[in-house]
């Protein structure tokens, strides 16, 4: 087993990321400027938002 923690990044780093370029608007709306997130956390936030039912 590994004791390594997943790397965390700021909102600004995700906004500059090529991987998340098509979701910049969502990242800007969903993430807090003062927090750090793992890639999997951001992917889950984006996927959960995109799966919401429109009312």
Number of C-alpha atoms within 10 A of each C-alpha: 3 4 5 6 7 10 9 13 14 15 20 15 12 22 18 11 13 10 10 18 12 11 15 16 11 16 20 14 8 14 17 13 10 8 10 18 18 14 16 11 12 20 15 11 15 16 11 10 12 11 8 8 6 5 3
